[in-house]
Amino acid sequence: MRIDRIPIGRAKEARLPQDIISAASSHASAVTPLNKGLRWFEGSRGAEQIRREGWNLLREEVSLPAAVLDEEKLEHNLDWMQRFVEAYGARLAPHGKTTMSPQLFARQLRHGAWGITVATTQQARVAFQHGVRRVLMANQLIGRENMRTISKMLESSELDFYCLVDSAEQIDQLGAFFAEQRQRLQVLLEL
């Protein structure tokens, strides 16, 4: 992935990405100060109001740190990875846990990603609720509440879920819990 710095002279152009604003519109919810990476303000803002106000990242009008994506470079990388997957038969599950951006998940999947990688059951739930049907949790599934969360998600036959295990004891715990639920859990052995 190529990362470039944005010249300071372009600061006037560094508005919030259109897909962030569109996401607020498409989910019919207002943006509030509790949304990740947004500046503090009173009340809430609709997508149109954010557009009119012209929030600007480089003028530090948004909480930092904030991920910034260059559409041209993003599309280039998505196309490159799609060609890589097709040429080598690779199965890639990009790290959704880094961006937690359902819009990016969808684009990665459309460009050949096998699934999306997350770190926690909460992240798995967010990905699943936004249409990701193959989730790899790059951690161990530990604790009954986390197991219950995944179990509820597995009730949908649409979910293809994987997690890591690193001990025989953990396999026994997962086996006992999911046997009680009459479910199978797919695991990857961490060596």
URFEN-V757348 format. One record per residue. N is the residue number from 1. RES is the residue in one letter. SS is DSSP state (@ for helix, = for strand, . for the rest). PHI is phi in radians with two decimals (none if undefined). NEAR is the number of other C-alpha atoms within 10 Angstrom. Layout:
n->N res->RES ss->SS phi->PHI near->NEAR
n->N res->RES ss->SS phi->PHI near->NEAR
//
This chain:
n->1 res->M ss->. phi->none near->10
n->2 res->R ss->. phi->-1.63 near->7
n->3 res->I ss->. phi->-2.10 near->9
n->4 res->D ss->. phi->-2.05 near->8
n->5 res->R ss->. phi->-1.49 near->5
n->6 res->I ss->. phi->-1.54 near->12
n->7 res->P ss->. phi->-1.04 near->8
n->8 res->I ss->@ phi->-0.99 near->11
n->9 res->G ss->@ phi->-1.05 near->8
n->10 res->R ss->@ phi->-1.63 near->9
n->11 res->A ss->@ phi->-0.99 near->14
n->12 res->K ss->@ phi->-1.16 near->13
n->13 res->E ss->@ phi->-1.60 near->12
n->14 res->A ss->. phi->-1.47 near->16
n->15 res->R ss->= phi->-1.52 near->19
n->16 res->L ss->. phi->-1.04 near->19
n->17 res->P ss->. phi->-0.98 near->14
n->18 res->Q ss->@ phi->-1.03 near->11
n->19 res->D ss->@ phi->-1.22 near->13
n->20 res->I ss->@ phi->-1.19 near->14
n->21 res->I ss->@ phi->-1.15 near->17
n->22 res->S ss->@ phi->-1.11 near->14
n->23 res->A ss->@ phi->-1.07 near->17
n->24 res->A ss->@ phi->-1.09 near->16
n->25 res->S ss->@ phi->-1.22 near->15
n->26 res->S ss->@ phi->-1.18 near->11
n->27 res->H ss->. phi->-1.66 near->8
n->28 res->A ss->. phi->0.88 near->11
n->29 res->S ss->. phi->-2.17 near->13
n->30 res->A ss->. phi->-1.41 near->14
n->31 res->V ss->= phi->-1.44 near->21
n->32 res->T ss->= phi->-2.09 near->16
n->33 res->P ss->. phi->-1.09 near->15
n->34 res->L ss->. phi->-1.49 near->11
n->35 res->N ss->. phi->-1.15 near->10
n->36 res->K ss->. phi->-1.03 near->12
n->37 res->G ss->. phi->1.42 near->13
n->38 res->L ss->. phi->-1.79 near->19
n->39 res->R ss->. phi->-1.26 near->16
n->40 res->W ss->. phi->-1.36 near->14
n->41 res->F ss->. phi->-2.74 near->10
n->42 res->E ss->. phi->-1.42 near->7
n->43 res->G ss->. phi->1.28 near->9
n->44 res->S ss->= phi->-2.47 near->15
n->45 res->R ss->= phi->-2.29 near->17
n->46 res->G ss->. phi->-1.53 near->15
n->47 res->A ss->@ phi->-1.02 near->21
n->48 res->E ss->@ phi->-1.10 near->13
n->49 res->Q ss->@ phi->-1.16 near->13
n->50 res->I ss->@ phi->-1.10 near->15
n->51 res->R ss->@ phi->-1.05 near->14
n->52 res->R ss->@ phi->-1.09 near->8
n->53 res->E ss->@ phi->-1.26 near->11
n->54 res->G ss->. phi->1.07 near->15
n->55 res->W ss->. phi->-0.88 near->19
n->56 res->N ss->= phi->-2.29 near->16
n->57 res->L ss->. phi->-1.11 near->23
n->58 res->L ss->. phi->-1.29 near->17
n->59 res->R ss->. phi->-1.58 near->12
n->60 res->E ss->. phi->1.02 near->12
n->61 res->E ss->. phi->-1.64 near->15
n->62 res->V ss->. phi->-2.28 near->18
n->63 res->S ss->. phi->-1.01 near->13
n->64 res->L ss->. phi->-1.90 near->12
n->65 res->P ss->. phi->-1.30 near->10
n->66 res->A ss->. phi->-2.45 near->12
n->67 res->A ss->. phi->-1.31 near->9
n->68 res->V ss->. phi->-2.20 near->12
n->69 res->L ss->. phi->-2.01 near->11
n->70 res->D ss->. phi->-1.62 near->12
n->71 res->E ss->@ phi->-0.96 near->11
n->72 res->E ss->@ phi->-1.10 near->8
n->73 res->K ss->@ phi->-1.21 near->14
n->74 res->L ss->@ phi->-1.07 near->17
n->75 res->E ss->@ phi->-1.09 near->14
n->76 res->H ss->@ phi->-1.03 near->14
n->77 res->N ss->@ phi->-1.15 near->16
n->78 res->L ss->@ phi->-1.09 near->19
n->79 res->D ss->@ phi->-1.13 near->15
n->80 res->W ss->@ phi->-1.08 near->14
n->81 res->M ss->@ phi->-1.14 near->19
n->82 res->Q ss->@ phi->-1.10 near->19
n->83 res->R ss->@ phi->-1.11 near->14
n->84 res->F ss->@ phi->-1.07 near->15
n->85 res->V ss->@ phi->-1.03 near->17
n->86 res->E ss->@ phi->-1.16 near->12
n->87 res->A ss->@ phi->-1.23 near->9
n->88 res->Y ss->@ phi->-1.93 near->8
n->89 res->G ss->. phi->1.15 near->9
n->90 res->A ss->. phi->-1.29 near->14
n->91 res->R ss->. phi->-2.09 near->13
n->92 res->L ss->. phi->-1.92 near->18
n->93 res->A ss->= phi->-2.20 near->19
n->94 res->P ss->= phi->-1.01 near->17
n->95 res->H ss->= phi->-1.29 near->17
n->96 res->G ss->@ phi->-1.24 near->22
n->97 res->K ss->@ phi->-1.11 near->17
n->98 res->T ss->@ phi->-1.33 near->11
n->99 res->T ss->@ phi->-1.66 near->13
n->100 res->M ss->. phi->0.80 near->15
n->101 res->S ss->. phi->-2.02 near->16
n->102 res->P ss->@ phi->-1.00 near->18
n->103 res->Q ss->@ phi->-1.15 near->14
n->104 res->L ss->@ phi->-1.24 near->14
n->105 res->F ss->@ phi->-0.92 near->24
n->106 res->A ss->@ phi->-1.06 near->16
n->107 res->R ss->@ phi->-1.16 near->14
n->108 res->Q ss->@ phi->-1.11 near->25
n->109 res->L ss->@ phi->-1.15 near->21
n->110 res->R ss->@ phi->-1.10 near->12
n->111 res->H ss->. phi->-1.70 near->18
n->112 res->G ss->. phi->1.78 near->20
n->113 res->A ss->. phi->-1.10 near->21
n->114 res->W ss->. phi->-1.25 near->19
n->115 res->G ss->= phi->-2.97 near->22
n->116 res->I ss->= phi->-2.20 near->24
n->117 res->T ss->= phi->-1.63 near->25
n->118 res->V ss->= phi->-2.26 near->26
n->119 res->A ss->. phi->-1.90 near->18
n->120 res->T ss->. phi->-2.34 near->19
n->121 res->T ss->@ phi->-1.18 near->22
n->122 res->Q ss->@ phi->-1.09 near->13
n->123 res->Q ss->@ phi->-1.13 near->17
n->124 res->A ss->@ phi->-1.07 near->27
n->125 res->R ss->@ phi->-1.13 near->17
n->126 res->V ss->@ phi->-1.06 near->16
n->127 res->A ss->@ phi->-1.04 near->24
n->128 res->F ss->@ phi->-1.08 near->20
n->129 res->Q ss->@ phi->-1.17 near->12
n->130 res->H ss->. phi->-1.84 near->14
n->131 res->G ss->. phi->1.69 near->14
n->132 res->V ss->. phi->-1.36 near->20
n->133 res->R ss->. phi->-1.87 near->19
n->134 res->R ss->= phi->-2.24 near->21
n->135 res->V ss->= phi->-2.16 near->23
n->136 res->L ss->= phi->-1.94 near->25
n->137 res->M ss->= phi->-1.61 near->23
n->138 res->A ss->= phi->-1.44 near->18
n->139 res->N ss->= phi->-2.67 near->18
n->140 res->Q ss->= phi->-1.37 near->20
n->141 res->L ss->. phi->-1.60 near->23
n->142 res->I ss->. phi->-2.13 near->14
n->143 res->G ss->. phi->1.70 near->10
n->144 res->R ss->@ phi->-1.07 near->12
n->145 res->E ss->@ phi->-1.14 near->11
n->146 res->N ss->@ phi->-1.12 near->13
n->147 res->M ss->@ phi->-1.11 near->18
n->148 res->R ss->@ phi->-1.07 near->15
n->149 res->T ss->@ phi->-1.04 near->14
n->150 res->I ss->@ phi->-1.18 near->20
n->151 res->S ss->@ phi->-1.01 near->18
n->152 res->K ss->@ phi->-1.07 near->11
n->153 res->M ss->@ phi->-1.18 near->19
n->154 res->L ss->@ phi->-1.23 near->16
n->155 res->E ss->. phi->-1.06 near->11
n->156 res->S ss->. phi->-1.46 near->10
n->157 res->S ss->. phi->-1.22 near->8
n->158 res->E ss->. phi->-1.42 near->13
n->159 res->L ss->. phi->-1.50 near->16
n->160 res->D ss->= phi->-2.01 near->17
n->161 res->F ss->= phi->-1.98 near->19
n->162 res->Y ss->= phi->-2.34 near->19
n->163 res->C ss->= phi->-2.46 near->22
n->164 res->L ss->= phi->-1.65 near->19
n->165 res->V ss->= phi->-2.29 near->21
n->166 res->D ss->. phi->-2.30 near->14
n->167 res->S ss->. phi->-2.72 near->12
n->168 res->A ss->@ phi->-1.13 near->9
n->169 res->E ss->@ phi->-1.07 near->10
n->170 res->Q ss->@ phi->-1.15 near->15
n->171 res->I ss->@ phi->-1.06 near->16
n->172 res->D ss->@ phi->-1.08 near->10
n->173 res->Q ss->@ phi->-1.10 near->16
n->174 res->L ss->@ phi->-1.13 near->21
n->175 res->G ss->@ phi->-1.04 near->15
n->176 res->A ss->@ phi->-1.13 near->12
n->177 res->F ss->@ phi->-1.11 near->18
n->178 res->F ss->@ phi->-1.29 near->16
n->179 res->A ss->@ phi->-1.14 near->12
n->180 res->E ss->@ phi->-1.04 near->9
n->181 res->Q ss->. phi->-1.52 near->13
n->182 res->R ss->. phi->1.02 near->9
n->183 res->Q ss->. phi->-2.25 near->13
n->184 res->R ss->. phi->-1.92 near->13
n->185 res->L ss->. phi->-2.03 near->17
n->186 res->Q ss->= phi->-1.54 near->12
n->187 res->V ss->= phi->-2.21 near->18
n->188 res->L ss->= phi->-2.05 near->15
n->189 res->L ss->= phi->-1.36 near->11
n->190 res->E ss->. phi->-1.62 near->12
n->191 res->L ss->. phi->-1.85 near->7
//
